[in-house]
Amino acid sequence: RVPLLQAAGKKSSFNLLGLTEAELEEQFVRGDGPGGQATNKTNNCVVLKHIPSGIVVKCHQTRSVEQNRKIAREILQEKVDLFYKGEESDVFKERKASQKKKQEKKRRAKENLARKKHLKEMQELDKK
């Protein structure tokens, strides 16, 4: 089973709950990770908090504050949607479909490998 908040991150969901700016608390902080002086001197990491649900998102994917603000809002909107709708959320449904597709692909690859191994064994027996 997939934890609900972990399923966020998909970009093609449509029926997400809307966010109002009054529900959000925004901060700009220094990011962490690689980057040296460029990271240590600029406050371009965005921390967004959805006050009613208490969900916090931290975004430091780009060097641009505006892009990070946009990305953080998208991620937060998806997480809030998951928080309130749960398994009825489009994000959750997409995640489950993606996992099912991945498992099917893995199963087919395993079957192909077993077939190849069996064929190779049969060829070796024919040679003897």
C-alpha positions as CSV (number, residue, x, y, z in Angstrom):
1,R,0.0,0.0,0.0
2,V,1.3,3.5,-0.9
3,P,1.4,6.1,1.8
4,L,-1.0,8.9,0.6
5,L,1.4,11.8,0.9
6,Q,4.2,9.9,-1.0
7,A,2.0,9.6,-4.0
8,A,2.2,13.3,-4.8
9,G,4.5,14.5,-7.5
10,K,2.5,13.7,-10.7
11,K,1.9,16.6,-13.1
12,S,-1.0,15.4,-15.1
13,S,-3.8,15.5,-12.5
14,F,-6.8,17.6,-13.3
15,N,-9.4,17.6,-10.5
16,L,-7.3,19.0,-7.7
17,L,-8.6,21.0,-4.8
18,G,-7.8,24.7,-5.1
19,L,-5.6,26.6,-2.7
20,T,-6.1,30.2,-1.7
21,E,-3.2,32.5,-0.8
22,A,-4.9,33.2,2.6
23,E,-4.4,29.5,3.5
24,L,-0.7,29.6,2.7
25,E,2.3,30.7,4.8
26,E,5.4,31.2,2.6
27,Q,9.1,31.6,3.6
28,F,12.3,31.9,1.7
29,V,15.3,30.2,3.2
30,R,18.7,29.1,2.2
31,G,18.7,25.8,0.4
32,D,20.9,22.8,1.3
33,G,22.9,20.4,-0.7
34,P,25.6,20.9,-3.3
35,G,26.2,24.3,-4.9
36,G,28.7,25.9,-2.5
37,Q,28.6,29.7,-2.4
38,A,25.7,30.0,-4.8
39,T,23.6,28.0,-2.4
40,N,25.0,29.4,0.8
41,K,24.4,33.1,-0.1
42,T,20.9,33.1,-1.6
43,N,17.5,32.5,-0.1
44,N,15.9,30.9,-3.1
45,C,14.5,27.8,-1.3
46,V,10.7,28.1,-0.8
47,V,8.9,26.7,2.2
48,L,5.2,26.6,1.9
49,K,2.8,25.6,4.7
50,H,-0.9,24.9,4.2
51,I,-2.3,26.2,7.5
52,P,-5.6,24.3,7.7
53,S,-3.9,20.9,7.1
54,G,-0.4,21.6,8.5
55,I,1.2,20.2,5.3
56,V,4.7,21.7,4.6
57,V,6.5,21.6,1.3
58,K,10.1,22.7,0.7
59,C,11.2,23.3,-2.8
60,H,14.8,24.1,-4.0
61,Q,14.8,22.5,-7.4
62,T,16.0,25.5,-9.4
63,R,18.0,28.7,-8.7
64,S,15.0,30.9,-9.5
65,V,12.8,31.9,-6.6
66,E,9.8,32.3,-8.9
67,Q,10.1,28.9,-10.4
68,N,10.5,27.3,-7.0
69,R,7.4,29.2,-5.8
70,K,5.4,27.7,-8.7
71,I,6.7,24.2,-8.3
72,A,6.1,24.3,-4.5
73,R,2.5,25.4,-5.1
74,E,1.9,22.5,-7.5
75,I,3.4,20.0,-5.1
76,L,1.4,21.4,-2.2
77,Q,-1.8,21.4,-4.1
78,E,-1.3,17.7,-5.0
79,K,-0.5,16.8,-1.3
80,V,-3.5,18.8,0.0
81,D,-5.7,17.0,-2.6
82,L,-4.4,13.6,-1.3
83,F,-4.8,14.7,2.3
84,Y,-8.5,15.6,1.9
85,K,-9.7,13.1,-0.8
86,G,-7.5,10.1,0.1
87,E,-7.8,7.2,-2.2
88,E,-10.4,9.1,-4.3
89,S,-7.8,11.6,-5.4
90,D,-6.7,11.5,-9.0
91,V,-3.1,11.7,-7.9
92,F,-3.5,8.5,-5.9
93,K,-5.3,6.7,-8.7
94,E,-2.5,7.7,-11.2
95,R,0.1,6.4,-8.8
96,K,-1.7,3.1,-8.4
97,A,-2.0,2.7,-12.2
98,S,1.7,3.5,-12.6
99,Q,2.7,0.9,-10.0
100,K,0.5,-1.7,-11.6
101,K,2.0,-1.0,-15.0
102,K,5.5,-1.2,-13.6
103,Q,4.7,-4.5,-11.9
104,E,3.3,-5.9,-15.1
105,K,6.4,-4.9,-17.0
106,K,8.6,-6.5,-14.4
107,R,6.5,-9.7,-14.6
108,R,6.8,-9.9,-18.4
109,A,10.6,-9.3,-18.2
110,K,10.9,-12.2,-15.7
111,E,8.8,-14.5,-17.9
112,N,11.0,-13.6,-21.0
113,L,14.2,-14.3,-19.0
114,A,12.8,-17.7,-17.9
115,R,11.8,-18.6,-21.5
116,K,15.3,-17.7,-22.7
117,K,16.9,-19.7,-20.0
118,H,14.7,-22.7,-20.8
119,L,15.5,-22.4,-24.6
120,K,19.2,-22.2,-23.9
121,E,19.0,-25.4,-21.7
122,M,17.0,-27.2,-24.5
123,Q,19.7,-26.2,-27.1
124,E,22.5,-27.5,-24.8
125,L,20.6,-30.8,-24.4
126,D,20.2,-31.1,-28.2
127,K,23.9,-30.7,-28.7
128,K,24.7,-33.6,-26.4
